[in-house]
């Protein structure tokens, strides 16, 4: 199979609802993982919306409302925070922190369910979350089905003491 055809087939098999790892794609197309990483880079450069998540590659999502929610909590409370978001119907697209030297740092998450959260928390054991660079302060990008879902997330985070408000810390 020629490289161009392989890239076309890779793009066709990626979906927005479930990630596919580079290892799985490499096995399917009988190439190395590094070849897949290069193919993904070329597909992105050509304009294909592909997101790298902790569980693999997936197509970018286009439905729903995009909302930002500022949060603050300890690393031990990460699971509780993420569950509050997915349990109220939103997808946690990413996490963003403002670093004094590097500026905005973003980690792709794409967490939509309790299973996704549990897998992410398990994979992150032994690693410090991005928010540890900023005293626990961070922003999540959420994809919400409607404003009511976003309001539920904000209410849940507020009740947990995780909704960051600058005026409350001054």
N, C-alpha and C positions, 0 to 999 in steps of 0.2 A: 504494500500500500504506500502510495506517495504521501509525503508530509502534508501537503495541502488537503488531501482527502481525509487524512487522520484528524487534522484540526477541525474540518467540517463535521466529522462524526463526533468528536469530543464536544463541540458546541451543541450538537443536537442531543446528546445524552445528558447534559447538565440541566437540572431543573431548579426552580426557585424554592421548592418545598423540602428538598433533602440534599445535603452535601455529598459529594463523592470524592474520596481521597485520591491523591496522585498515585498511590500504590495500586489502587483498584483500577484506575485508568491505564496505568503502565501494564498491568497484567492483561487487561482486555485487549490492548493494542500491541502487545508483544514488543514493548520498548522499555527503556529505563525510566525511572521516576524523574530523572533530570530532563529527559526529552519532553516529558509531559509538562514540567515546570516551564520550559522554554516555549512549548506550544501555547500554554495559557498566556504567557507574556505576549506572544504574537497576536493571539486572539483579542486580548485587551487593547493592544496598540491599534488594532483594526477597528475598534469601537464596540466589541462585544462586552456587555455588562456582566463580568464574572467577579464574584466576591470570594476571597479566601477566608475561610472560617477555621476555627480550631479543629473541626471535624472534616475539612476538605473544601473543595470548590463547589460553588453553586451559582446559578444565574441570579442576577440582582432582581429584587422584588420591586414591583411597580404599583401594587394596590395598597390602599389604606392611607391613613393620615400619618405624616411624619411629625413627631413632637420631641422636644428636648426636655429632659427632667434633671435638675441639679440634685446631687445626692452627697451625703457624707455619712460614713460609718467606718467601723474597724474592719480589718481583713476577715475576722471571724464571722462577721455578719453578712458577707457577700451572698451566701446561699439564700438567706432570708430575704434579702433585698431583691434578688433575681426572681425568686418564687413569687414575691408580691406583684411583680410585673407580669409574668406569664400567666399566673392564676387569674389575673384580671383581664386577660384577653389580648395582651399586647406582645409583640415580638421585640426582644432586645437586640437591636441592630448592631450597636457598638458601644464602647466606652471611650470617653475623651478626657484627658487631663491637660492642664496648662503647665508646662515645665519651664522653669526660669531660664534654662540654657537652650533647650531644643524647641521651645514653643509648643504648639499643639501636638500631642501624641495620641494616636487613635488605635484601639485594638478592636478588630472585627469579632463579633460574637454570634449573631444570628441564632438566638435562643428563642424558641417558640413554645416549649412545653416543659413540664417537670422533668421528663426524661432528658431533654437537652441540658437543662440546668444541672442535673445530677452528673451527667457525663462531663460537663465543663468543670464543675467543682472537683470531681475526682481527678481529672487531668491536670488541674492547677495546683493540686496538693504539693507542698514543698516549694512553690514559687510565690513570690510577692506580687499582688495585683498592682496594676498601674497606679491606682489611687494611693498606694503606700508612698509614692513620690510627692504627694500633695497633702499629706496629713488626713487622708481619707476623702477629700473633696474631689468630685468628678461629675461628669455629665454623661447621661445615657441618651442615645438616639433610640426612640421607640417607633415602631410601626403599629398603629392602632386602627382597629376597624371603624371606630367612631370617637367623637369627643367624650361620650359617656365612659368608654373604656379608659381613656386617658385620665379622666376625673377620678375614676376608681383607683387607678394606680397612684395618683397623687395623694388621695385620701389615705390609702394603705401605707404609703411611705411616711406621711405625716404622723400617722398614729404610731408608727414604729420609731419615730424620731430620726428618720433617715432623709427627710426632704430638706435640702439645704436652702437656707434663706440668709443672705448676707446681713440683713437688718437684725436678725436674731443673734448674730455672733459678735456684733460691734459693741 
